[in-house]
Amino acid sequence: MTVDTAPETASAAPAGRALRRGGRMRDYGILVALLAIVVALSLSTSTFLSTSNLVNLLDQCSVVGLLAAGATVCIMSGVFDLTASASLALSAIVGVQVGRSFGVFTGFAAAIAAGALLGLVTGTIVVRSGVNSFIATLATSIIYRGLAVVVTAGSIVYPLATQQEDFGMLTWPSLFGLTSATVVFVVVVAAIGVLISSTTFGRRVYAVGGNAEAARLSGIRVGQIQVAAYVVSGVCSALAGLILASRAGSAQSSMATGMELSAIAAAVIGGTSILGGEGAIWRGVVGALLLTLIGNGFNLLGWDTIYQQVVQGCLILLAVAVDRYLRKKSR
């Protein structure tokens, strides 16, 4: 037995080192890219490091960052969520409509509950139908957008005139001059990060995304974990919807169209493997910040924003290529 296991031990050591190197590259590579852009913008513009620009930068990142956190949880569990922006719009509409009758705070609570319910419905459809999550959530997102149009009759919905000030509370200055939206974003992302990194649920998310069949055989209820991931994503979408509605003072069915793709892009750029089982919430958020920084830089430098999409696409391709390379090296 000693003769048989020695080669296995010897071969396992390089594989372990490769995995650790791959993990460090995922961790620090995104931070190096972020730092490089920060330094470049600091040197090329005089306004990048101004307090107003930094506050605005974090405020703009809050919506994509929340969606990216939800997308990261889903991808790590082995599924995709293309309903994020549609859930965002429908939840915001529910928040405004309920708020008109029962008050702004009740409306906000209803929006979050609606986001969780939509996530539950989406997860149940994916798990019960057995259809690939990409296709299933694409179809479900179309349904949610349609419901948003039906509920609003295709028009913009507003809170009552007497509620406008309270409804805009997420735009108010808060801690350290940051907007309330930024504070909500940081608190929620930190909570999700702890949930994933320090709880049994988080360990099961990684297990299910890494190998669903092995997780099932070890007693983990794979379907329940994936449904829970969609619920987390739904809550993040609802909060992002409230932020956008609070800024605009209204909600409509076309809110944040296509933003779910930016969220998935942020997660992938942050090092979350599209094959599941690997990733971290903080890296997905850094990916969102990186995308926001690129947009901010284009505006400050006066560059044509058409090329912004080209840069973002190149980043996504690079992130996926690096992920594939690291996986091959760890085998």
LOPAKOL-55166 format. One record per residue (C-alpha): residue in one letter; x, y, z. Coordinates in pm, whole numbers, padded with zeros to 5 digits, always signed. Layout:
<sites>
aXYZ/...
</sites>
This chain:
<sites>
m+00000+00000+00000/t+00292+00230+00068/v+00418+00184-00287/d+00075+00266-00433/t+00007+00582-00237/a+00349+00745-00267/p+00308+00843-00634/e-00039+00975-00559/t+00100+01191-00279/a+00380+01315-00501/s+00140+01405-00783/a-00107+01566-00544/a+00152+01815-00417/p+00205+01996-00752/a-00170+01994-00809/g-00224+02153-00469/r+00037+02417-00540/a-00123+02490-00878/l-00461+02535-00712/r-00312+02776-00459/r-00138+02972-00733/g-00462+02984-00930/g-00647+03110-00623/r-00389+03381-00562/m-00406+03487-00927/r-00784+03518-00905/d-00758+03709-00578/y-00481+03950-00662/g-00515+03976-01039/i-00842+04167-01014/l-00698+04393-00744/v-00391+04468-00955/a-00615+04560-01250/l-00827+04783-01027/l-00522+04957-00882/a-00375+05010-01229/i-00690+05184-01351/v-00710+05397-01035/v-00347+05509-01079/a-00396+05579-01451/l-00707+05790-01393/s-00546+05971-01100/l-00253+06074-01321/s-00453+06155-01634/t-00735+06359-01479/s-00751+06625-01210/t-01102+06538-01095/f-01088+06161-01043/l-00975+06179-00681/s-01217+06458-00591/t-01458+06373-00312/s-01764+06435-00528/n-01640+06200-00801/l-01550+05921-00557/v-01888+05949-00383/n-02060+05941-00722/l-01846+05646-00830/l-01949+05435-00531/d-02311+05542-00569/q-02311+05436-00935/c-02149+05105-00842/s-02417+05021-00586/v-02675+04898-00839/v-02442+04685-01050/g-02261+04573-00734/l-02580+04440-00576/l-02676+04258-00895/a-02321+04122-00924/a-02338+03986-00568/g-02659+03802-00652/a-02518+03678-00982/t-02204+03554-00807/v-02405+03344-00559/c-02605+03190-00844/i-02304+03116-01064/m-02113+02963-00771/s-02408+02728-00716/g-02396+02622-01080/v-02683+02827-01229/f-02732+03155-01414/d-02988+03425-01339/l-03100+03632-01637/t-03411+03756-01454/a-03218+04005-01237/s-03307+04325-01425/a-03667+04217-01485/s-03705+04130-01116/l-03551+04468-01037/a-03813+04651-01242/l-04110+04447-01119/s-04002+04476-00753/a-03957+04853-00783/i-04302+04885-00937/v-04453+04682-00653/g-04272+04907-00406/v-04415+05223-00559/q-04767+05085-00594/v-04783+04947-00240/g-04620+05263-00107/r-04893+05479-00258/s-05152+05297-00045/f-04965+05203+00271/g-04666+05435+00300/v-04310+05450+00168/f-04151+05218+00423/t-04420+04953+00371/g-04365+04990-00002/f-03991+04934+00036/a-04056+04624+00246/a-04305+04498-00014/a-04047+04547-00290/i-03790+04337-00104/a-04051+04068-00035/a-04148+04074-00404/g-03784+04029-00504/a-03748+03730-00273/l-04073+03580-00407/l-03965+03628-00768/g-03633+03461-00687/l-03821+03172-00527/v-04042+03133-00834/t-03745+03152-01070/g-03547+02895-00872/t-03843+02660-00852/i-03897+02682-01228/v-03531+02606-01298/v-03506+02318-01052/r-03843+02158-01121/s-03836+02192-01499/g-03482+02063-01541/v-03432+02312-01825/n-03089+02470-01853/s-03084+02771-01620/f-02969+03007-01895/i-03271+02927-02113/a-03518+02895-01825/t-03427+03230-01671/l-03421+03399-02011/a-03783+03289-02065/t-03877+03382-01709/s-03726+03729-01747/i-03948+03790-02050/i-04250+03688-01841/y-04150+03926-01559/r-04101+04214-01803/g-04444+04139-01948/l-04599+04142-01601/a-04431+04476-01532/v-04590+04619-01848/v-04930+04476-01754/v-04916+04612-01397/t-04819+04962-01511/a-05017+04960-01838/g-04689+05060-02000/s-04668+05390-01811/i-04437+05532-01544/v-04561+05499-01186/y-04490+05766-00926/p-04527+05784-00550/l-04775+06038-00414/a-04663+06399-00424/t-04640+06403-00044/q-04412+06095-00053/q-04153+06220-00300/e-03905+06336-00038/d-03920+06014+00168/f-03915+05802-00147/g-03581+05957-00240/m-03421+05857+00091/l-03165+05630-00076/t-03011+05934-00242/w-02962+06119+00087/p-02611+06177+00226/s-02523+05928+00499/l-02208+05803+00671/f-01884+05981+00571/g-02074+06175+00306/l-02166+05859+00117/t-02519+05818-00015/s-02763+05594+00168/a-02761+05368-00139/t-02386+05311-00099/v-02427+05227+00270/v-02706+04979+00192/f-02489+04827-00081/v-02189+04783+00150/v-02394+04637+00437/v-02586+04392+00217/v-02276+04276+00029/a-02088+04228+00356/a-02377+04021+00493/i-02387+03803+00181/g-02009+03766+00195/v-02028+03635+00552/l-02319+03408+00455/i-02115+03249+00176/s-01775+03234+00343/s-01865+03143+00701/t-02183+02934+00708/t-02293+02584+00618/f-02509+02728+00344/g-02205+02887+00182/r-02009+02562+00192/r-02302+02386+00032/v-02321+02649-00243/y-01959+02574-00334/a-02021+02199-00314/v-02329+02210-00538/g-02159+02433-00794/g-01843+02224-00795/n-02013+01887-00843/a-02390+01867-00808/e-02402+01486-00825/a-02134+01442-00557/a-02317+01697-00340/r-02642+01506-00386/l-02479+01178-00291/s-02336+01338+00023/g-02685+01432+00139/i-02706+01795+00023/r-03041+01897-00124/v-02909+02048-00444/g-03240+02192-00558/q-03299+02375-00231/i-02953+02533-00237/q-03001+02658-00592/v-03348+02793-00514/a-03200+02973-00211/a-02932+03123-00439/y-03206+03263-00662/v-03383+03408-00358/v-03063+03589-00258/s-03032+03719-00613/g-03396+03831-00607/v-03346+04031-00287/c-03037+04196-00436/s-03238+04283-00748/a-03516+04436-00539/l-03272+04653-00344/a-03107+04764-00668/g-03452+04848-00805/l-03533+05059-00500/i-03209+05251-00545/l-03286+05326-00910/a-03647+05417-00831/s-03534+05639-00544/r-03298+05826-00777/a-03559+05872-01049/g-03854+05928-00815/s-04049+05672-01018/a-04052+05318-01154/q-04127+05172-01497/s-04122+04841-01680/s-03810+04925-01885/m-03586+04990-01585/a-03228+04852-01603/t-03286+04657-01925/g-02980+04444-01998/m-02812+04517-01665/e-02817+04148-01570/l-02547+04095-01833/s-02330+04361-01669/a-02379+04183-01336/i-02272+03848-01480/a-01978+04020-01651/a-01871+04171-01318/a-01888+03831-01149/v-01682+03666-01423/i-01428+03948-01437/g-01399+03911-01060/g-01283+03553-01101/t-01607+03360-01048/s-01585+03047-01260/i-01869+03016-01510/l-01860+02640-01444/g-01956+02697-01079/g-01799+02601-00748/e-01541+02882-00739/g-01565+03250-00660/a-01605+03506-00385/i-01857+03783-00326/w-01592+04048-00272/r-01430+03965-00606/g-01762+04001-00786/v-01806+04341-00624/v-01454+04443-00727/g-01547+04334-01080/a-01850+04565-01064/l-01630+04847-00937/l-01388+04783-01222/l-01665+04816-01481/t-01790+05132-01309/l-01438+05274-01307/i-01409+05216-01681/g-01731+05407-01743/n-01623+05684-01508/g-01285+05707-01681/f-01443+05735-02026/n-01659+06023-01903/l-01375+06208-01731/l-01143+06170-02030/g-01414+06261-02282/w-01369+05940-02479/d-01639+05799-02705/t-01846+05562-02492/i-01892+05328-02790/y-01546+05190-02717/q-01642+05128-02355/q-01834+04818-02463/v-01530+04696-02656/v-01312+04726-02344/q-01569+04548-02128/g-01601+04267-02382/c-01224+04221-02391/l-01216+04202-02011/i-01481+03930-02009/l-01297+03725-02271/l-00972+03766-02078/a-01136+03660-01751/v-01288+03346-01906/a-00959+03259-02079/v-00767+03297-01752/d-01021+03080-01570/r-00987+02806-01830/y-00607+02828-01817/l-00598+02800-01439/r-00832+02502-01445/k-00611+02321-01696/k-00300+02397-01488/s-00461+02258-01172/r-00540+01920-01329/
</sites>
